[in-house]
Amino acid sequence: MDFKPSYFIMTIRKFAEHYSLSCKQAYQYLKRYAGIAFLDDCFEAEHTLSFEDAIEDLSRVCQNHGGYLRYA
């Protein structure tokens, strides 16, 4: 069984909750600012971290690609 899709869904959901976004908004933001690509490229390392750490990493990646949300 492939764990990757489930991990993506949960991470996007946790990201959405952290920033008070809908899951659709979170997905669109992460796709636009390279967060989804980062999750895909770094899945082997990221899935071993807590969701809080993953959200922080995603926030930084997106900021580096022009995103405007800040990790609090």
Secondary structure, 3 states (H helix, E strand, C coil): CCCHHHHHHHHHHHHHHHCCCCHHHHHHHHHHCCHHHHHHHCHHHHCCCCHHHHHHHHHHHHHHCCCCCCCC
